[in-house]
Amino acid sequence: MDRRRGLSARLRLTLSYAGFLAVAGALLLAVVWGFLLRYVPDNPQGLLGVSPNRWLLVRTFFPAAAVAMACLLVFGLVGGWFLAGRMLAPLSQIRDAARRAGDGSLSHRIRMKGRQDEFRELSDAFDSMLQKLESHVDEQRRFAANASHELRTPLAISRTLLDVARKDPTRDREELVARLQAVNTRAIDLTEALLLLSRGDTGAFTRENVDLSLLAEEAAETLLPLAEQRRITLGVTGGAARTSGSSELLLRMVTNLVQNAVVHNVPAGGTVTVHTETVHTGTDGGGTDGATSVLRVENTGPALPPDLVPTLTEPFRRGADRVRTDEHAGVGLGLAIVHSVVRAHDGSLDLDPRPTGGLLVTVRLPGVP
């Protein structure tokens, strides 16, 4: 934004200090004139006929007062300029850090020394903002790199299939169309997952009252054919678990958890249990009952290495890490989307490997009284 150049804050503070001293000096002189000189008679007669009178005192007092006022004004300007510079020095550090951040450098920190005051609080808040921005930018860069790599594969396969269909007229068209449709479906699913993940990260949604138990039943009903195909017992237990958030995002979260529990189960057989409940945490300071809505998805399956579990929420974390079928290979964003949705709803996500194999996922969201 183009703005006209004005007086600097240091100069304004200097003029304010000098003006304050000048006004204080003028008031002091006014007090001296009002309460001292007015009681001196104009033509007093002393013992020897010589005595100070008002005219003589005024003639002697005013030149000295003018010199004192001039010195006071110079002292106010010089001292005010020095004091203003000392007080505004922390702002210069914050300004320089903001300019470096504007140029794209997010790794630097101010780390202002000294005791806690308003400038140190501002500096600490700015450092915290830079740290969050750096972490967010790094995460977005890694995510964009992974996403570009994942999208490049189906697009390259599609181009290869189209080249084969164009160069080899004798090739089975139905097979090419089927493979092209599968690749295109995978690319669409990946794009939708990326958009959903971005929506969850930004928190751009309207909140409403949602019952996790109803979402769990809906997700289980949708995925029941898949569970029956893999001969997996899918059950929903528990009671109401109400929270505030986006019903669409929360349904996708529950669906992803249940689908992962079914797909990453043993090749045949096994169980998947979805449980919802409300845990009361007592009353807060305002006398309102506190509650936490809990969703647990537990599945059987192969044992998971302890060092693998914390990485399951990372984008595109799949491959030979967990057991699955080829027809439901997924795009590697299932638990990443779950983690993003839970974080956007101010909740927590815990992944615990079961001692007998499989995984227990626990989602805790703020409950609605």
N, C-alpha and C positions, 0 to 999 in steps of 0.2 A: 504494500500500500504506500503510495507516494504522499508524504506529509511535509508541510513546511517545517524548516529547521527552527527549533525553539531553544530557549535557555536550558542548559543542562541541569540535572538535579543537583549537582554539586554547587553550581553558581546560585541556584535558587535558595539552597540551604544557607550558603554564605551570606547572601543578601538578607535572608531572614534573621540570621544571627546578628549581623551588623545593625539591622533595623531595630531589633529588640534591644540591643545595648543603647542605641541612640535614643529610643523612646524612654528607656529607664533613666538615662542621664538627664533628659529634658524634664522628666517628672521630678527627679532629685533637685534640679535647679529651681523648678517651680515651687517645691516645698520650701527650699531655702528662702526664696523671695517672699513667699506668702506668710511664713511663720517667723521670719527673722528680720528682714529688712523693713517690713512695714511697721515694726515697733520702734524703729530708730527715728528720732525727731528730725525735722528738716533743718532747724537752726538752733541747736541746743547751745547753751552757754555753760562752759565748763568752769572749773575753779580758776583757771588762768585765762579764760576767754577763748581757749582753743580746745575743741572737742570734735571727734568724728561725727559727721552728719550723713544723712541718707544720700545726698548727691555725691559726696566723696566716696562712700562705700560702693555705690553703683558704678561709678567711674572706674574704680579699682577692681570690682568683682567681675564685671561683664567681659573684659578682655581675657582674664584668666579662665573664665568659664568657657569662652569660645575655644581657647587653646585646648582645654580639657576635653571638650566635646569632639574636637577634631582628632585628638589622640585616641579617644574612645572609639570613634568611627573607624580609624585605621586599624586599631587593635581588633575590632570586631570583624573587619574584612579579612585580615590576615589569619586570625585565629579561627574564624568560621571556615575559611577555605581549607585550612589544615585539618580541622576536626571533621568537616564534611568528607574530605578525602579518606580519612581513616575509617569513618563509618560506612562509606559506600564501597570500600575496597572489596568486601565479599560479593557485592553485586557484579563487580567486574569479572570475578572468577566464574560466577554463574552465567554471565553473558557470554564469555568466551566458550564455556562448555556447551551452551545452547547453540552457538554458531557452528561448533565442530559437529554437534549432533545433526544440525541442519545440512551440513555437507556430507553426511552419511556415516560419520564415525560414531559408533555406539559403544565402543569398548572402553572409553575413558571414563573416569569418575572424578568428582571434585574432591571428596574426602576432606572437607573443611575442618581445620583444627580449631581448638578453643572450647570454651564452655557453651552450654546449650543456650541459644537465644533464637530470635525470629529468623535471622539469617542462616543459622546452622540448621534449623528445622526445614527451611526452604531448600538448603543444599542437600540434606538427607532425602527429602522428598524427590528432588531432581535425580539424585543417584539411584533411588529405587525405581523411578520411572525409566531411566536409561537401562537398568538391569532387566526390567520386564520387556522393554522394547527390543533389546538385544536378543533375549531368549525367544520372544515371539517371532522376530525376523529370522533367526536361525532355524526355528522350527518350520516356518513357512518355506524357507529355502530348501530344507531337506525334503519337505513334503512335496514341493513343486518338482524337485528332481526325481523323486520316486514316482510321482504321478506321470510325469512326462515319459519316464522309462516304461511304466506299465501301459500307458496308452499307445506308445510306439509299437508294441508287439502286435496287438490286434489289427492296427492299421496296416502294418507291414504284411500280415497274413492275408488281409483282405485284398491288398494290391497284388500279392502273389497269386491268389485264387482267380482274380480277374484277368491277370496276364495269362494264366493257364487256359482259362475259358476262351480267351481271344485267340491264342496261338494254336490250340488243339481242339478243333471242332468236333473230333470224335470222342472226346472225353465225356463221361457220364454227367449230364447237366444236373440231374437231380442230386447227385452226390455233391457237386460243387455248390449248388444252391443251399443245400442243407448245412454244409460246412461254413459257407459264407454267412448264413443266418445265425449259426451258433457264435461265430466270431463277432458279428455285429451285436448280438444280444449281450455278449460279455462286455463289449465296449460301452454299450448303453448302461448296463448295470454299474460299471465302474464310474462312469460320468455322474450318474445319479448318486452314488455313494459319496463321491467327492463333493458334490453340491450339498448333500445332507451333512457331511462332516464340517464343511465350511459354515453352514448355517448354525450348527451346534456350537462351533468355536466363537462365533460372533454374538451369540445369544439373541439373535433377531427373531423373536417369536412372541406371541401373545399368551399370557398365562391364564389358565382356567383351572377349576377344580377337577382333578382326575383321580379315578380309583384304579390302582394298580392291579387289583384282583380281577376286574373286568378286562383289563388289557391282557392279563395273563391267560384268561380263558379264551379270548379272541385269538391270541397268538397260538395257543395250543390247538384250537380248532382248525386253524389254517394249516398248521404243520403236522396234523395228525396223519394224513395220507403218507407223508414222507417217513414218519416214525413207523407206521405199519409196514411200509415197504421194507424198512430195515429191521423189522421185527423188534422194535424198541417200545417198551411200555412208557407212555407219556401220561403223567398225572399232574393235576393242579390241586393244591390243598391250601388251607389257611382261610383268612377272612379279609375284610375290607382293609385297604391301605390307601388312604386318600392323601394326595399331595397337590401342589400348585405348579402348573407348568403347561407345556404344549402336549396335547393328547397325541398329535401326529408323531412328534419326536419320541415321546415316551413309548408309544406303541412300537416304533421301529427299534427302540432299545430292547424292549422285552422280546420282540420277534428275533432279533439278532442273537440274543442270549439263548433262546430256546433252539433256534436253528443250529447254532454252534454246538450246543449240547447234543443234538441229534446227529449231526454230520460227523463230529469228532468223537463219536462213541465207538465201541468195538464194532467190527464189520457185521456181526449178526448178534441179536439179543441185546440185553442191557436195559437200563432204566434211566429215565429223565424225570426229575421231580421239580415242580415249580411251586414255591410256597410264598405267600404274602401274609403280612401281619402288621399291626400297629403297635409300636412299643412306646408306652407312656414314660416320660422322663420327669414327671413332677410339674410343679408350677414355677413360672418365672417371677420376676420382680413385680410384674403388674397383676399377678394373681391368675394368669391364664394358664391352662393346662398345656404343657409342652408334649409333643408327640413326634415320633420318627416313623416314617413308613419304610418298611423293609421288604425287599424282594430277594428271594434266594432261588437260584437255579443250580441244581446238583445233578451230575450225570456220572455214570460209570464209564470205564474205559481204561486205556493203558496208563501206567504210571508216568507222571511228568517229572522231568528233572527240576529240582528247586530253582536252578539258575535260569530256566526257561520261562517260568511263570511270570516274573516281572516284565518280560519283554512282549507278552502277548497283546498288550494294548497298543503297541507301536504300529503305525500304518504299514500295510503290506507284509505283516508278519505271518507267513504261512510256509508251505512247502512240506518238507519231511518232518516238521516239528510235531505235527499232530496227525492222527489217523483220520482219513476222510475218503469219500468216494469221488471218482472223477466227474460224475454228473453233477456234483455240488461242490466243485472246487472253490467257488467263491472268488472274491477279488482281494482278499486280505485286509479288508477294512471293517470287519464285523465288530470286533472288540474295540477297535479305535473309535468307531462311531459311538459305541456304548460309553466309552470313557469320556468322549466329548459331550454327549448328552447329559451324563451324570454331572460333569463339571459345570455345565451351563445351568443346571438346576440346583446348584449349591449343595450337591450331595457327595457321597464317597463311594468308591468302588474297591472291593477286596476280592482277590483271587487266591484261593487256597487249594493246593493239590490234596486230593483224598489219599489217605494211607493205603487203601486197597486199589487205587487207580481212579482216574477221572479227575474232575474239577468241581469245586464249589465256588460259585460266584455270588457275592452278597452286595446288594445295592441298598444304600441308605439315603433317603431323601427327606427333607423337612416335611413333617406332617401338617395337615390342616386341622385345627381344633374343631 
